[in-house]
Structures are given as C-alpha cells and as structure tokens.
Amino acid sequence: MSTTAHGGASPELHLPFDLAELDASPVRTGRLVLRPIRAQDADDVDAYQRLPEVVAYLPWPLRDREASHEHTALRARQRTLAGDGDAVALAIVLPGEPSLGGGGEGRVIGDLTFILTSAAHAQVGVGWVLHPDFQGRGYAREAATALLDLAAGLGAHRIAATVDAANEPSLALCERLGMRKEATFRHDRHDRTGWRDTVIYALTGAEWLGRRVSAADTTTSPGAH
Ligand SMILES: CC(C)(COP(=O)(O)OP(=O)(O)OC[C@H]1O[C@@H](n2cnc3c(N)ncnc32)[C@H](O)[C@@H]1OP(=O)(O)O)[C@@H](O)C(=O)NCCC(=O)NCCS
C-alpha cells in the first residue's frame, strides 16, 4: 500500500497471481482441496454443467459433454490474473469421493471463479458452483471462505459477488459469508425466461480479515482451552 498526494492509501494488488503457486501447494480446508482446474476434470465438471438446475442462474449455456470438455480445457489454460477481466477457475475436490474421470485424488464436486475486475482499484469478483449431490453440506461455504482468504491475501480492497436475485441458495451463501447486500439492479439482463434482476454482494478485504480474526477468537475463547 502506498500513499497518494491527497493522503489516501492507493491500493496495490500482488499481481500477477499465477496458479502455479496453487499447483505446488493446493489450498486444504477441513474437508476439501482447492487447486487449479485441469482439462482432465472435464467428466466431473460435465456432471454438473449439463444440469439445467445448476446453470439456471449462471451466465452459462447448458453444455453437452463435448462443449463441457472444451470449456474445461479453456478454463484450464487461464492461469494468471494480471489485467482487468482475467479470470481463473479452481476445482473444489472432495478427497475420498471417486472421480468420474478416474483420477485418484478425489472428485471435482464444483468450482470457484476468481476474477480480476479492476487492478487499479484492487477489485475482485468471486463465484461458485457445486454439483447438487454435494449441496446442503456446507462445502460451498468452506470453499468460498478459502477463496475470500485468497482474495484478501492478494491484497483485494473489495471482493464482490454478482448473483441473480432469484438465486436463493447463492444469496444465502453470501449472507453466511458476511457479505453486504449493496445493490439490486432491476431488469439489467434478459434471458429466455424474461427480464432478470441482479444483486451485488460485497465486502472489503479488511472486513473479511476482521471476520476471520473474530471467528478465530471465538474458537479460542475461554472454555475452549
Ligand atoms: C450457490 C451454491 C454453491 C450454494 O451451495 P450450498 O450447498 O447451498 O451452500 P453451503 O455450502 O453454504 O451449504 C449450506 C447448507 O448446508 C448446510 N450444512 C450442512 N452441513 C454443514 C456444515 N458442516 N457446515 C456448514 N453448513 C452445513 C447448512 O445448514 C445449509 O443448509 P440450508 O441451505 O438448509 O440452510 C449452490 O446452490 C449451487 O451450486 N447452485 C448452482 C450454481 C449457482 O447458481 N452458483 C451461484 C452463481 S452466483
């Protein structure tokens, strides 16, 4: 962080963010492993990308197997956050669950998207998808928590999620993460179902780190020793 002529601190993200770091040492949460998505994950990814209920609120088309494999191969090639609009995808791996593609490390039950929206203003975006068989178990919250940690570690000043206003599970996840509902845009998009509303949830990196410290304090509070 440096200081500007008018005394404000100017944001500095630690860029480029290269996924090689996560190849070498994936993020391990209590139950999950998060690592860069790979072309070989395509069968696992296809198992959720081809479900209408999964893409209902995503800006994704319903993909057949071939399109899903192409999409996963494309995302696997996107390895760096360096300029505005760059995005990378992290596979959410559940160890012990057999991969549909035959890999031995576990099944890719969903993925996370991490987008550099503005390097100059230290703004990032986050997104999440889980196979329905693995929803309702707190895996998305666990994975998203690790993603917000990554974002804060990168120096993100503000972290935002863009959610369809009817996507109750994703809105609930934003609330559980402590993100703030900042805006609702009426009819800012049109799809095959008609005009849609978009909700923006966000929090600052400092707010997120504060929440993490409070949570740690709670787990080590008197009586927990
Ligand atoms: C959005 C999405 C990722 C949320 O997944 P989710 O599984 O509901 O989210 P969580 O991991 O936070 O799980 C929460 C639920 O697990 C329950 N749970 C069970 N065990 C838990 C545990 N150990 N820890 C935390 N929660 C647990 C919670 O009580 C909660 O249940 P509830 O919804 O009945 O209150 C999922 O609905 C999805 O993939 N949707 C399709 C794609 C999509 O729209 N993505 C978002 C685009 S913006």
The ligand as an ORCA input file, in Angstrom:
! r2SCAN-3c Opt
* xyz 0 1
  C     -24.873    -21.475     -4.695
  C     -24.457    -22.845     -4.215
  C     -22.976    -23.058     -4.472
  C     -24.716    -22.927     -2.690
  O     -24.438    -24.235     -2.233
  P     -24.948    -24.730     -0.791
  O     -24.563    -26.150     -0.661
  O     -26.361    -24.353     -0.595
  O     -24.111    -23.800      0.186
  P     -23.357    -24.154      1.556
  O     -22.123    -24.909      1.316
  O     -23.171    -22.853      2.274
  O     -24.343    -25.104      2.318
  C     -25.363    -24.534      3.084
  C     -26.291    -25.564      3.653
  O     -25.538    -26.681      4.142
  C     -25.946    -26.935      5.486
  N     -24.826    -27.609      6.153
  C     -24.800    -28.936      6.386
  N     -23.627    -29.267      6.955
  C     -22.906    -28.126      7.082
  C     -21.618    -27.830      7.597
  N     -20.822    -28.775      8.079
  N     -21.184    -26.545      7.557
  C     -21.962    -25.564      7.071
  N     -23.219    -25.793      6.562
  C     -23.671    -27.065      6.570
  C     -26.325    -25.582      6.005
  O     -27.144    -25.688      7.130
  C     -27.081    -25.022      4.819
  O     -28.351    -25.615      4.748
  P     -29.644    -24.745      4.385
  O     -29.426    -24.249      2.963
  O     -30.743    -25.722      4.517
  O     -29.676    -23.631      5.368
  C     -25.264    -23.959     -4.923
  O     -26.637    -23.758     -4.678
  C     -25.036    -24.029     -6.444
  O     -24.022    -24.565     -6.895
  N     -26.000    -23.515     -7.242
  C     -25.921    -23.629     -8.719
  C     -24.846    -22.737     -9.315
  C     -25.060    -21.285     -8.935
  O     -26.144    -20.755     -9.097
  N     -23.978    -20.650     -8.430
  C     -24.036    -19.282     -7.957
  C     -23.893    -18.280     -9.013
  S     -23.938    -16.632     -8.312
*
